[in-house]
Amino acid sequence: MDPLYPLYSIFSFVCFILVLSPLPWHLQTWNIGTCMYMVWTGTTCLIWFINSMVWRNNAIDWAPVYCDITGRIVLGAGIAIPACSLCIQRRLYFITTMRVTSSSEKDKFRMVATDICLCVVFPMISMALTYVPQGNRYDIFEDVGCSVGILNVWPAYPLYTVWPLVMALISSVYGIFTLRSFFARRAQVNQFINTGGGSISSQRYYRLMMLSCVDIVFTIPFSVWVLCEGIGDIQPFVSWEYTHADFSVIRTYPSIIWRSDKNFRQGVEWNRWNIIVCAIVFIAFFTFAEESRRKYREMFHSLCKRFCWSCGKPSKSVESKRRLSTLPSMFPSRKSCDLAFSAHPYCDRIELSKIPGVAESEEDLRAVPRNTNYTFTPQQQLPNKSSQQRYIETTEMV
């Protein structure tokens, strides 16, 4: 029984939604590092959410192909997220030094291609190379799900384990140069950013800087801890055949087994909780920012206009009433009726209510006494007679 169920499932699914929600407007600025950070983090959160639901209270091999694919994606995210942080810090350095102003279209294309290689191509190559130190197809942990395990042999370090630390160290170097350049020419950088020279706002610039710095602070200590724990118990790499002798074996671990070992339990739990930490950090800086809230309001209004006409456009009844109120003067209004028939105490408003725009409410109908023997048509014109003659003729009709 997982003591954290359904807490982890809720966290992972909510993080998946909130991390990917700002993606559309980040794509407009072609900030590859930020966009791929969202894609890798959101995808990994979705994978762990599905795992926590499918393998709750069981360790059965339900989906072999799914485990093959998602296991590789989780391994790739371990390198891709530090690589995305490196791309973010690298772009901030170029903005701070104002190199983007002098770059041509060819240089901008080269910058985008470099970011794609770091955030997508390099993690995919590492995902493929982890097959070398991979001892078996994958492992299944009860309440956690399936994951690809890597043997603690020396090829695992240059092919996979050391790269998150390398990415974080390079990012820290870029961060130091960025901060030094920023404080050296702070006024120029602020003016450059506020005028749109870096294609991002000043608030987004500071949030990207904080996101990259927090990622460095988390990645470097964790990577150093993994290296120190692994190097002390490294195993010799005998041969390819020896390493992959039992590759088709799928090991399953009931929760009572893997939770009984403290170190093993810490490794398994941290392997799935570290992506939640990355997602929460990103959500804190970007998902609920002022820019994001404005975009959410625009999306809500656009959905209102698409599915609910009353939110964006007046209804047909309102439009029809508005058109009726602006009809030509050939249709008499209540005011014109009062002026024309002010001498007629028996003017019947019941019949006038049949004419649009004359008597449309109960208050209008109660304004004068009713007379069912008198009819009125709009085309009828009054003869040019005195008030006394008109009064006599009207009383005779009654």
C-alpha positions as CSV (number, residue, x, y, z in Angstrom):
1,M,0.0,0.0,0.0
2,D,1.4,3.3,-1.1
3,P,1.2,5.8,1.9
4,L,1.4,8.7,-0.5
5,Y,-1.6,7.6,-2.7
6,P,-3.4,9.6,-4.0
7,L,-1.2,12.6,-3.1
8,Y,1.5,11.8,-5.7
9,S,-1.1,11.1,-8.4
10,I,-2.8,14.4,-7.8
11,F,0.5,16.3,-7.7
12,S,1.8,14.7,-10.9
13,F,-1.4,15.3,-12.9
14,V,-1.8,18.9,-11.7
15,C,1.8,19.6,-12.5
16,F,1.4,18.2,-16.0
17,I,-1.5,20.6,-16.7
18,L,0.1,23.7,-15.1
19,V,3.5,23.2,-16.6
20,L,2.3,23.0,-20.2
21,S,-0.4,25.7,-19.9
22,P,2.1,28.7,-20.7
23,L,3.6,26.8,-23.7
24,P,1.6,28.5,-26.6
25,W,2.9,32.1,-25.8
26,H,6.4,30.9,-25.1
27,L,6.5,29.4,-28.6
28,Q,5.9,32.9,-30.1
29,T,9.4,34.1,-28.9
30,W,11.2,30.9,-30.1
31,N,12.7,30.4,-26.7
32,I,13.6,26.7,-27.3
33,G,15.1,26.2,-23.8
34,T,12.0,27.2,-22.0
35,C,9.6,25.4,-24.3
36,M,11.5,22.2,-24.2
37,Y,11.8,22.5,-20.4
38,M,8.0,22.5,-20.3
39,V,7.7,19.6,-22.7
40,W,10.2,17.3,-21.0
41,T,8.9,18.2,-17.5
42,G,5.2,17.9,-18.4
43,T,5.7,14.6,-20.3
44,T,7.6,13.0,-17.4
45,C,4.9,14.2,-14.9
46,L,2.2,12.5,-17.1
47,I,4.2,9.3,-17.3
48,W,4.6,9.1,-13.5
49,F,0.9,9.9,-13.1
50,I,0.0,7.0,-15.4
51,N,2.4,4.7,-13.6
52,S,1.0,5.5,-10.2
53,M,-2.5,4.6,-11.4
54,V,-1.7,1.5,-13.4
55,W,0.7,-0.1,-10.9
56,R,-1.2,0.8,-7.7
57,N,-1.0,-2.3,-5.3
58,N,0.5,-4.5,-8.0
59,A,3.7,-5.2,-9.9
60,I,2.3,-7.0,-13.0
61,D,3.8,-6.4,-16.4
62,W,0.7,-4.9,-18.0
63,A,2.3,-2.9,-20.9
64,P,5.7,-4.0,-22.2
65,V,5.9,-1.6,-25.1
66,Y,4.7,1.3,-22.9
67,C,7.4,0.5,-20.4
68,D,10.1,0.4,-23.1
69,I,9.1,3.8,-24.4
70,T,8.4,5.7,-21.2
71,G,11.5,4.2,-19.5
72,R,13.7,5.8,-22.1
73,I,11.8,9.1,-21.9
74,V,12.4,9.3,-18.2
75,L,16.1,8.6,-18.7
76,G,16.3,11.3,-21.4
77,A,14.6,13.8,-19.1
78,G,17.3,13.4,-16.6
79,I,19.7,14.9,-19.1
80,A,17.3,17.1,-21.1
81,I,16.1,19.3,-18.1
82,P,19.7,20.4,-17.2
83,A,20.3,20.9,-20.9
84,C,17.3,23.1,-21.1
85,S,18.5,25.1,-18.1
86,L,21.8,25.5,-19.9
87,C,20.0,26.9,-23.1
88,I,18.1,29.3,-20.9
89,Q,21.2,30.6,-19.2
90,R,23.0,30.8,-22.5
91,R,20.3,32.9,-24.1
92,L,20.2,35.2,-21.0
93,Y,23.9,35.7,-21.4
94,F,23.5,36.7,-25.0
95,I,20.7,39.1,-24.1
96,T,22.7,40.7,-21.2
97,T,25.8,41.2,-23.5
98,M,23.4,42.5,-26.2
99,R,24.8,40.1,-28.8
100,V,21.3,39.5,-30.2
101,T,21.2,43.0,-31.7
102,S,24.2,42.4,-33.9
103,S,23.3,38.9,-34.9
104,S,22.0,38.2,-38.4
105,E,19.3,35.8,-39.5
106,K,22.0,33.2,-40.1
107,D,23.3,33.6,-36.5
108,K,19.8,33.4,-35.1
109,F,19.1,30.2,-37.0
110,R,22.4,28.8,-35.7
111,M,21.4,29.7,-32.1
112,V,18.0,27.9,-32.5
113,A,19.7,24.9,-34.1
114,T,22.2,24.7,-31.2
115,D,19.3,24.9,-28.6
116,I,17.5,22.1,-30.4
117,C,20.6,19.9,-30.5
118,L,21.2,20.5,-26.7
119,C,17.5,20.0,-25.6
120,V,16.4,17.3,-28.0
121,V,19.1,15.6,-30.0
122,F,21.7,15.1,-27.3
123,P,19.2,13.6,-24.8
124,M,17.9,11.2,-27.4
125,I,21.5,10.1,-28.2
126,S,22.0,9.5,-24.4
127,M,18.8,7.6,-24.3
128,A,20.1,5.3,-27.0
129,L,23.6,4.9,-25.5
130,T,22.2,3.8,-22.1
131,Y,21.6,0.5,-23.8
132,V,25.3,-0.3,-23.2
133,P,25.2,-0.4,-19.4
134,Q,21.6,-1.6,-19.2
135,G,21.5,-5.0,-17.6
136,N,17.8,-5.9,-18.2
137,R,14.9,-4.7,-20.2
138,Y,13.2,-2.8,-17.3
139,D,12.1,-3.1,-13.7
140,I,8.6,-2.8,-12.2
141,F,8.1,-1.4,-8.7
142,E,4.8,-1.8,-7.0
143,D,3.0,1.5,-6.5
144,V,5.7,3.3,-8.6
145,G,5.6,1.7,-12.0
146,C,8.2,0.7,-14.6
147,S,11.6,2.2,-15.1
148,V,14.8,1.4,-16.9
149,G,17.8,0.5,-14.7
150,I,21.4,1.1,-15.4
151,L,24.2,-1.1,-14.0
152,N,26.8,0.6,-11.9
153,V,29.7,0.0,-14.3
154,W,32.2,2.5,-15.7
155,P,30.6,3.0,-19.1
156,A,27.5,4.3,-17.4
157,Y,29.4,7.4,-16.2
158,P,30.6,8.9,-19.5
159,L,27.5,7.8,-21.4
160,Y,24.9,9.1,-18.9
161,T,25.6,9.7,-15.2
162,V,28.1,12.5,-15.5
163,W,26.2,14.6,-18.0
164,P,23.6,16.3,-15.7
165,L,26.5,17.6,-13.6
166,V,28.4,18.8,-16.6
167,M,25.4,20.7,-17.9
168,A,24.8,22.3,-14.5
169,L,28.5,23.3,-14.2
170,I,28.4,24.9,-17.7
171,S,25.2,26.7,-16.8
172,S,26.7,28.0,-13.6
173,V,29.6,29.5,-15.6
174,Y,27.2,31.2,-17.9
175,G,25.2,32.4,-14.9
176,I,28.3,34.0,-13.4
177,F,29.2,35.8,-16.6
178,T,25.6,36.9,-17.0
179,L,25.4,38.4,-13.5
180,R,28.7,40.1,-13.9
181,S,27.7,41.6,-17.2
182,F,24.3,42.6,-15.9
183,F,25.6,44.5,-12.9
184,A,28.3,46.2,-15.0
185,R,25.8,47.7,-17.5
186,R,22.5,47.4,-15.6
187,A,21.0,50.6,-17.1
188,Q,21.8,49.6,-20.6
189,V,20.5,46.1,-20.2
190,N,17.2,47.3,-18.7
191,Q,16.7,49.8,-21.5
192,F,17.6,47.1,-24.1
193,I,15.1,44.7,-22.6
194,N,12.3,47.2,-22.1
195,T,12.6,48.3,-25.7
196,G,12.0,44.7,-26.8
197,G,15.6,44.1,-28.0
198,G,15.8,40.7,-26.5
199,S,12.3,39.6,-27.6
200,I,11.3,39.1,-24.0
201,S,10.0,41.4,-21.3
202,S,12.0,42.4,-18.3
203,Q,9.8,40.3,-15.9
204,R,10.3,37.2,-18.0
205,Y,14.0,37.9,-18.1
206,Y,14.2,37.9,-14.3
207,R,12.0,34.9,-14.0
208,L,14.2,32.9,-16.4
209,M,17.3,34.0,-14.5
210,M,15.7,32.7,-11.2
211,L,14.5,29.5,-12.8
212,S,18.0,28.7,-14.2
213,C,19.7,29.6,-10.9
214,V,17.3,27.4,-8.8
215,D,17.8,24.5,-11.3
216,I,21.6,24.8,-10.9
217,V,21.3,24.9,-7.1
218,F,19.3,21.6,-7.1
219,T,21.2,19.8,-9.9
220,I,24.8,20.2,-8.8
221,P,24.4,18.8,-5.2
222,F,22.2,16.0,-6.4
223,S,24.5,15.0,-9.2
224,V,27.6,15.1,-6.9
225,W,25.7,12.9,-4.4
226,V,24.9,10.4,-7.1
227,L,28.5,10.3,-8.3
228,C,29.9,9.8,-4.8
229,E,27.4,7.1,-4.0
230,G,28.0,5.2,-7.2
231,I,31.8,5.5,-7.6
232,G,32.3,3.9,-4.2
233,D,30.5,0.7,-5.3
234,I,31.4,0.6,-9.0
235,Q,31.5,-2.8,-10.7
236,P,33.8,-3.9,-13.5
237,F,32.5,-4.0,-17.0
238,V,33.4,-7.6,-18.1
239,S,32.0,-7.7,-21.6
240,W,29.0,-6.9,-23.8
241,E,27.8,-10.5,-23.6
242,Y,28.1,-10.7,-19.8
243,T,26.3,-7.4,-19.3
244,H,23.3,-8.4,-21.6
245,A,23.1,-12.1,-20.7
246,D,19.8,-11.7,-19.0
247,F,18.5,-8.7,-20.9
248,S,15.0,-10.1,-21.5
249,V,14.4,-10.5,-17.8
250,I,11.8,-8.2,-16.3
251,R,12.4,-7.8,-12.5
252,T,9.4,-7.0,-10.3
253,Y,9.7,-5.6,-6.8
254,P,6.7,-5.7,-4.4
255,S,6.5,-2.6,-2.2
256,I,7.3,-4.6,1.0
257,I,10.6,-5.5,-0.6
258,W,11.9,-2.2,-2.0
259,R,10.6,-0.2,0.9
260,S,12.4,-2.4,3.5
261,D,15.8,-1.1,2.3
262,K,16.3,2.5,3.3
263,N,18.8,3.5,0.6
264,F,16.9,1.7,-2.1
265,R,13.7,3.3,-1.0
266,Q,15.2,6.8,-1.0
267,G,16.6,6.2,-4.5
268,V,13.2,5.0,-5.9
269,E,11.2,7.8,-4.3
270,W,13.6,10.6,-5.3
271,N,13.7,9.2,-8.9
272,R,10.0,10.1,-9.2
273,W,9.7,13.1,-6.9
274,N,12.6,15.2,-8.4
275,I,10.5,15.9,-11.5
276,I,7.7,17.2,-9.3
277,V,10.2,19.6,-7.7
278,C,11.2,20.8,-11.2
279,A,7.6,21.3,-12.2
280,I,6.7,23.2,-9.0
281,V,9.7,25.5,-9.5
282,F,8.6,26.3,-13.0
283,I,5.0,26.8,-12.0
284,A,6.0,29.2,-9.2
285,F,7.9,31.4,-11.7
286,F,5.7,31.3,-14.8
287,T,2.3,29.7,-14.6
288,F,0.8,32.3,-12.3
289,A,2.7,35.3,-13.5
290,E,0.9,38.4,-14.6
291,E,1.5,37.7,-18.2
292,S,0.1,34.2,-17.9
293,R,-3.0,35.4,-16.1
294,R,-3.6,37.9,-18.9
295,K,-3.3,35.1,-21.4
296,Y,-5.7,32.9,-19.4
297,R,-8.3,35.7,-19.5
298,E,-7.9,36.1,-23.2
299,M,-8.3,32.4,-23.8
300,F,-11.4,32.3,-21.6
301,H,-13.0,35.2,-23.5
302,S,-12.2,33.6,-26.8
303,L,-13.8,30.3,-25.6
304,C,-16.8,32.4,-24.4
305,K,-17.2,34.0,-27.8
306,R,-16.8,30.6,-29.5
307,F,-19.3,28.6,-27.4
308,C,-21.5,31.2,-25.7
309,W,-22.7,34.1,-27.8
310,S,-24.0,36.0,-24.8
311,C,-20.4,36.5,-23.5
312,G,-19.2,38.3,-26.6
313,K,-22.2,39.3,-28.8
314,P,-25.7,40.3,-28.0
315,S,-28.4,37.8,-28.5
316,K,-30.8,37.8,-31.4
317,S,-33.7,39.0,-29.2
318,V,-31.6,42.0,-28.1
319,E,-30.7,42.7,-31.7
320,S,-34.3,42.5,-32.8
321,K,-35.5,44.8,-30.1
322,R,-32.7,47.3,-31.1
323,R,-33.8,47.1,-34.7
324,L,-37.4,47.7,-33.8
325,S,-36.5,50.7,-31.7
326,T,-34.8,52.3,-34.7
327,L,-37.6,51.7,-37.3
328,P,-38.7,54.7,-39.5
329,S,-41.1,57.3,-38.1
330,M,-44.1,55.8,-40.1
331,F,-44.7,53.7,-37.0
332,P,-46.2,56.0,-34.3
333,S,-44.6,56.0,-30.9
334,R,-46.2,56.6,-27.5
335,K,-45.1,60.2,-27.5
336,S,-46.6,60.9,-30.9
337,C,-49.9,59.2,-29.8
338,D,-50.1,61.3,-26.7
339,L,-49.6,64.5,-28.7
340,A,-52.1,63.5,-31.4
341,F,-54.8,62.2,-29.1
342,S,-54.4,64.4,-26.0
343,A,-57.9,65.6,-26.5
344,H,-59.3,62.1,-26.6
345,P,-60.0,60.8,-23.1
346,Y,-61.1,57.4,-24.6
347,C,-58.0,56.6,-26.6
348,D,-57.7,52.9,-26.4
349,R,-54.1,51.7,-25.6
350,I,-55.1,48.0,-26.0
351,E,-55.3,48.4,-29.8
352,L,-52.2,50.6,-29.8
353,S,-50.2,47.9,-28.1
354,K,-50.5,45.8,-31.3
355,I,-48.3,48.4,-33.0
356,P,-44.5,47.9,-32.4
357,G,-43.0,50.6,-30.3
358,V,-46.2,52.1,-28.9
359,A,-47.3,50.3,-25.7
360,E,-45.1,47.5,-24.9
361,S,-45.3,47.2,-21.1
362,E,-48.0,46.8,-18.4
363,E,-47.4,50.4,-17.3
364,D,-48.3,51.6,-20.8
365,L,-51.5,49.6,-20.9
366,R,-52.6,50.9,-17.5
367,A,-52.0,54.5,-18.5
368,V,-55.6,55.0,-19.9
369,P,-59.0,53.4,-19.6
370,R,-59.9,50.6,-22.0
371,N,-62.5,50.9,-24.8
372,T,-63.2,47.8,-26.9
373,N,-65.5,49.7,-29.4
374,Y,-62.8,52.0,-30.7
375,T,-60.2,50.8,-33.2
376,F,-57.3,52.6,-34.6
377,T,-55.0,52.0,-37.6
378,P,-51.7,53.8,-38.2
379,Q,-52.7,54.8,-41.7
380,Q,-55.9,56.6,-40.4
381,Q,-55.5,60.4,-40.4
382,L,-57.5,62.8,-38.3
383,P,-59.7,65.3,-40.1
384,N,-58.9,68.9,-39.6
385,K,-61.7,69.7,-37.1
386,S,-61.8,71.5,-33.9
387,S,-61.4,69.8,-30.6
388,Q,-65.1,70.1,-29.7
389,Q,-66.2,68.5,-32.9
390,R,-63.7,65.6,-32.5
391,Y,-65.0,65.1,-29.0
392,I,-68.6,64.9,-30.1
393,E,-67.9,62.4,-32.9
394,T,-65.9,60.2,-30.5
395,T,-68.7,60.2,-27.9
396,E,-71.2,59.3,-30.6
397,M,-69.1,56.3,-31.6
398,V,-69.1,55.2,-28.0
